[in-house]
Amino acid sequence: MGINSYNDDEIKFARMINDLKELPKVDAPDNFEYNLLTKIQNKNFGVEKTARVKFNFIKFFAPSAAVVAVIILFFLFLPTANRQNDNPLMSDPAVISRNQGVSVPQESLQSNMRESEAAKQFSSAENKKFAQAPSSDNKTARSESINQNKKYPISRSPSVALDDYISGDSQKRADLKRANVVSSGNEESEFDGFFIREQADKQTVEKYRQMMDSLKKAKAKQDSLKKANK
Amino acid sequence: MALNNRNLIELTDEELIKVFQQTNSLEPYEILVKRYKDPLMNFVFRFVGDRDACTDIVQDTMIKFYLNKDSYREFAKFSTWIYTIAGNLAKNELKRRRRRNIFSIDNSDDEKSPQIEDKTFFAPDRVADSEIKNEIIQKALLKVKPVYREVVILRDIQEFSYEEIAEITNLSIGTVKSRINRGRTRLQKLLKNIYKE
C-alpha cells in the first residue's frame, strides 16, 4: 500500500487517480464490532451450510425406471384388457337346447363353426337375408332363424340306425336328433358327428341293401340248419 | 503463550492470526477486525455502492474469517487473504442483485443509475464542488464492469501493489495491469465532463 509514483500508463490518468485516492473513506458503523461479536457468541453466523446432496443412483433413476415399468406393463396387459373390454351383452348369447335345457358353451360352438364352412356361409348370407325379411311373415322368418342354428352341426344323438341312415328313410328318427331339434327338425345338420356327409346314390344303397339281404338270408339259413340239426 | 492485549497490538497481522489459530481466543481476532473493518468497508462500498449491503458483506467476511481461520496459510499475506474473501462476497452480492433485476417486474435500474454524461444534470460550477464530484465518480465507478472495477479500486483507492492485486484476484500480473488500464479508460470516458482536456 501507499504507492504514489505513476508509471507511463498512469500519467494520462493522473488526475482521475488522484481524485480516486481522495475519495472519502467509508468507515464501519460504531456498533459493527458489537454486532459481530454478538453473532459469534450466539453462533448466529447466518452462513447457510447446506450439505451437498450426494448422488444417489437409486433416487436418480427411480422415476425413469417407474415410467419404463409402467410402459412395459401397459404393453404386456393391453391385449388382456381389450379382451375384458368386450361387452358380454353385445356378443351372441349361448343357445339353450329347447328339449334338454343344455346350454352349449360359446367357445365350443365357435370352434365348430370354424370347421363347418357351410355353416359360415349360411350365417353370413342367410342372416342378412333374415335381417331384411319383413316381420309379418312369421313362418319364413322362423324357418330362416332356425337355419341360423346350424352353428351346431354335431349331432348329439347317442345312437345311429345305420340302415335307416343309409337308405335315407330316417326322416323321423333324424328328427329326434338333438342337433336337428335345435335346427327345427326339418333339416339335417351339415356335419353329423365325425362322418363326412355325402349324398347316398341309389347304386350304393342297392349294393348295401343286397349285402344286408344276403346277410339276412345267410342268418335265416343258419337258423334253419340249426333247427334241422336239432 | 502468555500475551496481554498490549503485546498483541504490537504484533503483525500474520502473527496475530497465528496466535488466533493456536489459542482460539477472541483477542487477536478482535484486533484484526479493528484493523481491517474500515479498509474493507471502503473497498466493498466502492465496489457495491450500497452502505447497508456493504456492512453485511464485511460482517460476513469477518465471520468467514472466524470460521475458516485454519484455512489461512503463513505464506500468504493476511491482508490479501481477507480482501479475497471480501471481494468474493461482494461479487456474489452483485450477481444476486443482477439476478434479482432480471426477474424483477419493475426494473428500476435506469432510475438508479445517474446520467453521468448528461451535462445538464450538474452545472459545471457545481461539478467543482468536491462532494458532488465524489458522488459522480462513485456512480461512474459503479458503471464500470465489476472485473475492471475491482482492480481499479484495489489499485487506485486501496493502493495495493500489482503483485498484491494479482494475489487477491488470483490473476496474473499482466492480466491485472491490462484490466486496470481498461478500467481506468472506461472510467475516464464516463467522467469526460470532469476530465476534459
HADDOCK unambig.tbl for C-alpha pairs under 7 A between the chains (distance, minus, plus):
assign (segid A and resid 1 and name CA) (segid B and resid 159 and name CA) 4.83 0.50 0.50
assign (segid A and resid 1 and name CA) (segid B and resid 160 and name CA) 4.66 0.50 0.50
assign (segid A and resid 1 and name CA) (segid B and resid 161 and name CA) 6.39 0.50 0.50
assign (segid A and resid 2 and name CA) (segid B and resid 159 and name CA) 5.70 0.50 0.50
assign (segid A and resid 3 and name CA) (segid B and resid 159 and name CA) 6.11 0.50 0.50
assign (segid A and resid 17 and name CA) (segid B and resid 156 and name CA) 5.91 0.50 0.50
assign (segid A and resid 20 and name CA) (segid B and resid 156 and name CA) 6.20 0.50 0.50
assign (segid A and resid 20 and name CA) (segid B and resid 157 and name CA) 5.73 0.50 0.50
assign (segid A and resid 21 and name CA) (segid B and resid 156 and name CA) 6.05 0.50 0.50
assign (segid A and resid 21 and name CA) (segid B and resid 157 and name CA) 4.94 0.50 0.50
assign (segid A and resid 23 and name CA) (segid B and resid 134 and name CA) 6.09 0.50 0.50
assign (segid A and resid 25 and name CA) (segid B and resid 42 and name CA) 5.86 0.50 0.50
assign (segid A and resid 26 and name CA) (segid B and resid 38 and name CA) 6.78 0.50 0.50
assign (segid A and resid 26 and name CA) (segid B and resid 41 and name CA) 6.16 0.50 0.50
assign (segid A and resid 26 and name CA) (segid B and resid 42 and name CA) 4.71 0.50 0.50
assign (segid A and resid 27 and name CA) (segid B and resid 38 and name CA) 4.75 0.50 0.50
assign (segid A and resid 27 and name CA) (segid B and resid 41 and name CA) 6.06 0.50 0.50
assign (segid A and resid 27 and name CA) (segid B and resid 42 and name CA) 6.59 0.50 0.50
assign (segid A and resid 28 and name CA) (segid B and resid 37 and name CA) 6.21 0.50 0.50
assign (segid A and resid 28 and name CA) (segid B and resid 38 and name CA) 5.37 0.50 0.50
assign (segid A and resid 28 and name CA) (segid B and resid 41 and name CA) 5.91 0.50 0.50
assign (segid A and resid 28 and name CA) (segid B and resid 55 and name CA) 6.94 0.50 0.50
assign (segid A and resid 36 and name CA) (segid B and resid 59 and name CA) 6.32 0.50 0.50
assign (segid A and resid 45 and name CA) (segid B and resid 63 and name CA) 6.64 0.50 0.50
